């Protein structure tokens, strides 16, 4: 690796037009070459470069937003469905207990429903 870095330091400068492939095969040296290329940009090129990456970041954010919204909606839907199912189960049990001639107070204790809710059955 040291040999590749020595080659990078001696062969790559502001007049280099092409970088040897064996240098680009190293991830670290490839990143260093990219930094050298960026440092040679004019102010206008740097603005364009920054604008490009701003667009990329915005696109990534927008692409992930529907997934996050879907997951949040799924979470809320599951919670609401579970709550509705529990309530329906309590009402079903209360109807059965009422058919067994239990008092509203006993049904309320057994199901957790209020006396008013039981009276509506």
C-alpha positions as CSV (number, residue, x, y, z in Angstrom):
1,X,0.0,0.0,0.0
2,X,2.9,2.3,0.8
3,X,4.1,2.0,-2.8
4,X,0.7,3.1,-4.1
5,X,0.7,6.1,-1.9
6,X,4.2,7.0,-3.0
7,X,3.1,6.8,-6.6
8,X,0.0,8.9,-5.8
9,X,2.2,11.6,-4.2
10,X,4.7,11.7,-7.0
11,X,2.5,11.1,-10.1
12,X,-0.7,13.0,-9.3
13,X,-0.8,16.8,-9.5
14,X,-2.8,19.6,-11.0
15,X,-1.7,18.7,-14.5
16,X,-2.6,15.0,-14.4
17,X,-5.1,14.2,-17.0
18,X,-5.6,10.5,-16.3
19,X,-4.9,8.4,-13.3
20,X,-3.4,4.9,-13.7
21,X,-6.0,2.1,-13.1
22,X,-3.9,0.4,-10.4
23,X,-4.1,3.5,-8.2
24,X,-7.9,3.7,-8.7
25,X,-8.3,0.1,-7.5
26,X,-7.5,1.3,-4.0
27,X,-10.5,2.8,-2.3
28,X,-8.5,5.2,-0.2
29,X,-6.4,6.4,-3.1
30,X,-9.5,6.7,-5.3
31,X,-11.0,9.0,-2.6
32,X,-7.8,11.0,-2.5
33,X,-7.9,11.4,-6.3
34,X,-11.5,12.6,-6.0
35,X,-10.4,15.2,-3.4
36,X,-7.6,16.4,-5.7
37,X,-10.0,16.7,-8.6
38,X,-12.5,18.7,-6.4
39,X,-9.7,21.0,-5.2
40,X,-8.9,21.9,-8.8
41,X,-12.5,23.1,-9.5
42,X,-13.1,26.7,-10.2
43,X,-15.6,28.6,-7.9
44,X,-18.3,28.1,-10.4
45,X,-17.6,24.4,-10.8
46,X,-17.7,24.0,-7.0
47,X,-21.1,25.7,-6.8
48,X,-22.4,23.4,-9.5
49,X,-20.9,20.4,-7.6
50,X,-22.5,21.4,-4.3
51,X,-25.8,22.0,-6.1
52,X,-25.6,18.6,-7.6
53,X,-25.1,16.9,-4.2
54,X,-27.9,19.1,-2.7
55,X,-30.3,17.6,-5.4
56,X,-29.1,14.1,-4.6
57,X,-29.7,14.6,-0.9
58,X,-33.2,16.0,-1.6
59,X,-34.0,13.2,-3.9
60,X,-32.9,10.6,-1.3
61,X,-35.0,12.3,1.3
62,X,-38.1,12.5,-0.9
63,X,-37.6,8.8,-1.9
64,X,-37.6,7.7,1.7
65,X,-40.5,9.8,2.8
66,X,-43.3,7.6,1.4
67,X,-41.7,4.6,3.1
68,X,-41.6,6.4,6.5
69,X,-45.2,7.6,6.0
70,X,-46.3,4.1,5.1
71,X,-44.6,2.6,8.2
72,X,-46.1,5.2,10.5
73,X,-49.5,4.7,9.0
74,X,-49.2,0.9,9.3
75,X,-48.2,1.3,12.9
76,X,-51.2,3.6,13.7
77,X,-53.5,1.3,11.8
78,X,-52.4,-1.8,13.6
79,X,-52.8,-0.1,17.0
80,X,-56.3,1.2,16.1
81,X,-57.2,-2.2,14.8
82,X,-56.1,-3.9,18.0
83,X,-58.0,-1.4,20.1
84,X,-61.1,-1.9,18.0
85,X,-60.8,-5.7,18.3
86,X,-60.4,-5.6,22.0
87,X,-63.4,-3.4,22.3
88,X,-65.5,-5.7,20.1
89,X,-64.4,-8.6,22.2
90,X,-65.5,-6.9,25.4
91,X,-68.9,-6.0,23.9
92,X,-69.3,-9.7,22.7
93,X,-68.5,-10.9,26.2
94,X,-70.8,-8.4,27.8
95,X,-73.7,-9.6,25.6
96,X,-73.1,-13.2,26.6
97,X,-72.9,-12.3,30.3
98,X,-76.1,-10.2,30.0
99,X,-77.8,-13.3,28.4
100,X,-76.7,-15.2,31.5
101,X,-78.7,-12.7,33.6
102,X,-75.6,-11.2,35.3
103,X,-76.1,-7.7,36.7
104,X,-74.7,-4.7,34.9
105,X,-72.3,-4.2,37.8
106,X,-70.9,-7.7,37.5
107,X,-70.6,-7.3,33.7
108,X,-68.7,-4.0,34.2
109,X,-66.2,-5.7,36.6
110,X,-65.8,-8.7,34.2
111,X,-65.3,-6.7,31.0
112,X,-64.1,-3.2,32.0
113,X,-67.0,-1.6,30.2
114,X,-68.9,1.2,31.9
115,X,-72.5,0.7,33.2
116,X,-73.7,3.2,30.4
117,X,-72.0,1.1,27.7
118,X,-73.5,-2.1,29.1
119,X,-77.0,-0.5,29.3
120,X,-76.8,0.2,25.5
121,X,-76.5,-3.5,24.7
